[in-house]
Amino acid sequence: MKREEIIKIVNEFLIEELEIEAEKIASEARLKNDLGIDSLDFVDIVVIVERNFKFKINPEEMVNVSTLNDFYDYIESKVGDR
């Protein structure tokens, strides 16, 4: 899967499901501080990742994920060019 596809899926989910304003979606946006993603939202994110990208998020691996770009990188590292 290409990075562009990952970004499109993640961004659409954030806008449609978590109702984050499209203007706030930027690669440097911090998940918690800028986008307002909380622990309940994270549960939804886990579901979307499992459904769309076919892997389970390991919470320990998410410790260093603070920006949207970090999250894209994390997903890309898991799915690569499948």
C-alpha positions in Angstrom: 0.0 0.0 0.0 1.3 3.4 -1.0 1.7 6.2 1.5 -0.8 8.4 -0.4 -3.4 5.7 0.1 -2.6 5.5 3.8 -2.9 9.3 4.2 -6.2 9.3 2.3 -7.8 6.6 4.4 -6.6 8.1 7.7 -7.6 11.6 6.8 -11.1 10.6 5.6 -11.6 8.6 8.8 -10.5 11.6 11.0 -12.9 13.9 9.2 -15.9 11.6 8.8 -15.8 9.5 12.0 -14.1 11.7 14.5 -15.5 14.9 13.0 -12.2 16.7 13.0 -12.2 19.8 10.8 -10.4 19.2 7.5 -8.4 22.5 8.0 -6.8 20.9 11.1 -5.6 17.9 9.2 -1.9 18.5 8.5 1.1 16.1 8.7 2.7 18.2 11.6 -0.6 18.3 13.6 -0.2 16.7 17.0 -2.8 14.0 17.6 -3.7 15.0 21.1 -3.1 18.7 21.3 -4.0 19.9 17.8 -6.6 17.3 16.8 -8.0 16.6 20.2 -7.8 12.9 19.9 -8.4 11.3 23.3 -8.4 7.7 24.6 -11.9 7.0 23.4 -11.1 8.3 20.0 -8.0 6.0 20.0 -10.3 3.0 20.4 -12.1 4.0 17.2 -8.7 4.5 15.5 -7.7 1.0 16.5 -10.9 -0.4 14.8 -10.2 1.6 11.6 -6.6 0.5 11.4 -7.6 -3.2 11.9 -10.4 -2.9 9.3 -8.5 -1.0 6.6 -4.9 -2.0 7.2 -5.3 -5.5 8.5 -3.0 -5.3 11.5 -3.3 -4.7 15.3 -1.9 -1.7 16.9 0.7 -2.4 19.6 0.3 0.3 22.3 4.0 0.1 23.2 4.9 1.0 19.6 2.6 4.0 19.7 4.5 5.7 22.5 6.6 7.8 20.1 3.7 8.7 17.8 2.7 12.2 18.5 2.0 13.8 15.1 -0.2 12.8 12.3 3.0 12.2 10.2 4.3 9.9 12.9 1.0 8.0 12.6 1.3 7.7 8.8 4.9 6.5 9.3 3.8 3.9 11.8 1.1 2.5 9.5 3.4 2.6 6.5 6.0 0.6 8.5 3.4 -2.1 9.2 1.8 -2.4 5.8 4.6 -1.5 3.5 3.9 -2.2 -0.1 1.5 -5.1 0.4 
